[in-house]
Amino acid sequence: MQDIIAVRLHEIVLVIYMICLGCYFYDFIQKNSKVRTFGYYALGIVWIFQTIFLCMYIVTTKQFPILTIFEGFYFYTWMIITVSLVINYFKSTDLTVFIINLIGFVFLVIHTFRPEQYDTENTASNIMNELLLIHISLAILSYVLFALSTSHAILYLLQRKNLKEKKFNQKFFRMGSIEQLEQNVFRFSLVGFLVLLISLILGIQWGLIIIGSEIWIDMKVIGSLIVLLLYGVYLFLRVRKSVNTKTLVIANIMIFLVCMINYLVVSKFSGFHQWFN
């Protein structure tokens, strides 16, 4: 029972940490002070929880959590959060803060979903099942967000065509402006990218425990990493504004097609991503 309560508390901390990462990433791309402030407070809540857990561990075991690699992960995460809070207090959010917190999140995931730390095999099995469920749910959510991004990309191209041909009919006004449509393409891709990134982190953690190092040569894992990379390149080029907007929108649609091929076709060649029999 105590194991389950501990897991639930750590899962709550992970969710808050995910929200914090999302805020920092969005602020880095869009420069929004309100989102940055919300992310800072979310990180503060994570730090409070982590400090309490750390103190409880020291009091219970009468030792500092640095004697093993996995214990070190936990203390390392606490140090990362502490340093991040200090940096963010004295300067605005930059890519450095996001990256170090992403590293901290990875180590916290490794520590939270490590089956060896639980007393019973049943509890460890349940934790692995929950990790897999969260991974799949987040992956599907990212696909939904990418689909929304693509739908707005298609509307953008249609609206652009209407403008070029001066077709100012009822459909034209219902679609919205091309600026707003392009913004929606970017925003849905941005959130989808972050959700897929977190999903892959959780999925790789599950795979390394259950499958082993063979997951790195699994076709679906490789395909998902390629999809993540492609969306990352799109976001980078969009922020840099070094490529024509229409070209980027078309590229966004192409990337979604690659994503769907990876989801529907490549999964058949995976050793453990068998969606269809």
Buried (B, 14 or more C-beta within 10 A) or exposed (E): EEBEEBBEBBBEBBEBBBBBBBBBBBBBBBEBEEBBBBBBEBBBBBBEBBEEBBEEBEEEEEEEBEEEEBBBBBBBBBEBBBBBBEBBEEEEBEEEBBEBBBEBBBBBBBBBBBBEBBEEEEBBEBBBEBBBEBBBEBBEBBBEBBBBBBBBBBBBBBBBEBEEEEEEEEEBEEBBEBEBBBBBBBBBBBBBBBBBBBBBBBBBBBBBBEBEEEBEEBBBBBBBBBBBEBBBEBBEBBEEEEEEBEEBBBBBBBBBEBBBEBBEEBBEEBEBBEEEE
